[in-house]
Amino acid sequence: MVPLSAYIAVGAVLFITGMLGVLIRRNFIIVLMSVEIMLNAANINLVAFSYYLESMAGQLVALFIIAIAAGEAAIGLAIIIVVFRGKISTNVDEMNLLKW
């Protein structure tokens, strides 16, 4: 049986990878994928704790997070397409559409 600390370690590595992707990378698509990695890391930890505590609450919250992540990905990709059609760039630093 795999110990709980192994799941926590995998979740921590995934979360740190996603956080570094959000903070370092400037491509909007990579930032969106990094946010998805961070959400999956949270799901791994929720399901692992739910299994070890013998409760279904963590698994239900993980399913809810998966549904929210799917909606976030669809809306994020739609925003990327609209911005890319207006400007030929997906660089986060060059997106100043809300500035006067």
TARA-V621747 format. One record per backbone hydrogen bond with DSSP energy under -0.5 kcal/mol. NH is the residue of the N-H (numbers start at 1). CO is the residue of the C=O. Records with the same first field share a line. If there is no record, write none. Layout:
NH = CO + CO
//
This chain:
6 = 3
7 = 3
8 = 4
9 = 5
10 = 6
11 = 7
12 = 8
13 = 9
14 = 10
15 = 11
16 = 12
17 = 13
18 = 14
19 = 15
20 = 16
21 = 17
22 = 18
23 = 19
24 = 20
25 = 20 + 21
28 = 90
31 = 27
32 = 28
33 = 29
34 = 30
35 = 31
36 = 32
37 = 33
38 = 34
39 = 35
40 = 36
41 = 37
42 = 38
43 = 39
44 = 40
45 = 41
46 = 42
47 = 43
48 = 44
49 = 45
50 = 46
51 = 47
52 = 48
53 = 49
54 = 51
55 = 50
60 = 56
61 = 57
62 = 58
63 = 59
64 = 60
65 = 61
66 = 62
67 = 63
68 = 64
69 = 65
70 = 66
71 = 67
72 = 68
73 = 69
74 = 70
75 = 71
76 = 72
77 = 73
78 = 74
79 = 75
80 = 76
81 = 77
82 = 78
83 = 79
84 = 80
85 = 81
86 = 82
87 = 83
89 = 87
92 = 26
94 = 91
95 = 92
96 = 94
99 = 96
//
